[in-house]
Amino acid sequence: MERALDEIGYVSVPEELLGSDYEGPGPLVLFEARPTWWTRFFGLV
């Protein structure tokens, strides 16, 4: 799977990193919960 993703230019990110705090710019300060990298890229799914 990793090779197939690499061949088309995708980068796999460990799930633990997606749960870490996002402190960058953007409208995520409007969320009631602390924004994470998951909400930065995928929103509230």
C-alpha positions in Angstrom: 0.0 0.0 0.0 2.8 2.4 0.9 4.5 1.9 -2.4 1.3 2.5 -4.4 0.7 5.7 -2.5 4.3 6.8 -3.0 4.1 6.2 -6.7 1.2 8.6 -7.1 2.7 11.3 -4.9 0.9 10.7 -1.6 2.6 10.8 1.8 1.3 8.6 4.6 1.0 10.4 8.0 0.9 8.4 11.2 -2.5 8.6 12.9 -0.9 9.8 16.2 0.2 13.0 14.4 -3.3 13.8 13.2 -4.5 13.9 16.8 -1.9 16.5 17.9 -2.9 20.1 18.5 -3.1 22.4 15.4 -2.0 25.9 16.3 -1.7 27.3 12.7 -3.8 30.0 11.0 -7.3 29.4 9.8 -10.9 29.5 11.0 -10.4 26.5 13.3 -10.5 28.8 16.4 -14.3 28.8 15.9 -14.5 25.1 17.0 -15.6 24.4 20.6 -13.0 21.6 21.0 -9.3 22.2 20.6 -8.4 22.0 16.9 -6.2 19.1 15.8 -4.5 18.3 12.5 -7.4 15.9 11.8 -9.9 18.8 11.9 -7.5 20.9 9.9 -7.5 18.5 7.0 -10.8 16.6 7.3 -13.1 18.8 9.3 -15.5 17.4 11.8 -16.4 14.0 10.3 
